[in-house]
Amino acid sequence: MSDFIPNEEDTITLTLDDGTEIECAVLAVFPVGEQDYIALLPLDDEEEGEVYLYRFSEEEDGEEITLDDIEDDEEFERVSDAFDELLDSEEFDELFDED
């Protein structure tokens, strides 16, 4: 599993199929079964409130991160449900605790 723990400054630039680049804040990296996933929040106003979910993997040296699309509807539902549970948990609130 990944040891990548995002902080509030972590961002990733996504390059979409049409070549458009979107800067996203890393909300969380979380496991579902044996696979890690990442939740990204676009920083531009056009995608307001939309969260992107991807399969996440990281090289052992921590230098290279790979994001893969979730193409299976069942897998996406499992990941979406897990992310919703993470949002509801106190642990997620603590990640962004301002105290």
C-alpha positions, 0 to 999 in steps of 0.5 A: 500500500502507499505511504503517500500522505497528502498535505494541504499544499499537495497538487497534481496537474492532470492532462485530459484526453483532449490535452487540457491541463487541470490543476487539482488538490490532493484530497486523499489517498486511500485503500479499497481492497488491495488497491490504492485510490486518490481523490482529487479536487480541481482548483479551477472554478469550472469544475466546482465541487467535482471530485475525480477518483483514480487508481493510484500507484507509487514507485518504491522510491516515491519519485513516480506516481501513476494514476489510472482511470477507473473504467469498471462501474462496480469498481467505481461504486466501491471506490466512491462509497469508500471515499464518501465514508472517508469524508464522513469519518473524523480521521478525514476531518483531522487531516484538515484541522486548522487548530 
